[in-house]
């Protein structure tokens, strides 16, 4: 699994494309990734991650980091 993340990170940095653009390139309609993404979106996981990162960044600024 770590190799998957490392490969994804390398691909992101080498292409200049957004994560969403790359995901669209590898997601087959009706496939397993599409099914998983539909479930994540239906549960507002993207919004939760955005809120969590914003909260951590705000707290980091408050702490002077």
C-alpha positions, 0 to 999 in steps of 0.5 A, spaced: 500 500 500 505 504 501 508 503 494 501 505 491 501 512 495 509 513 493 507 512 486 501 516 486 505 522 489 511 521 484 505 521 478 502 528 481 509 531 482 511 529 475 505 531 471 502 537 474 495 535 474 491 535 479 489 529 483 482 529 481 484 529 473 489 523 475 483 520 478 479 521 472 484 518 468 484 511 472 477 510 474 473 506 469 465 508 469 462 502 473 468 500 476 471 499 483 474 505 484 468 509 482 464 505 486 468 507 492 468 514 490 461 514 490 460 512 497 465 517 500 462 522 496 455 520 499 458 521 506 461 527 505 468 525 506 471 530 501 468 536 506 470 532 512 478 532 510 478 539 507 475 541 514 480 537 518 486 540 514 483 547 515 482 546 522 489 543 523 492 549 519 488 554 523 491 551 530 498 551 527 498 558 526 495 559 533 501 556 535 506 560 531 508 555 527 
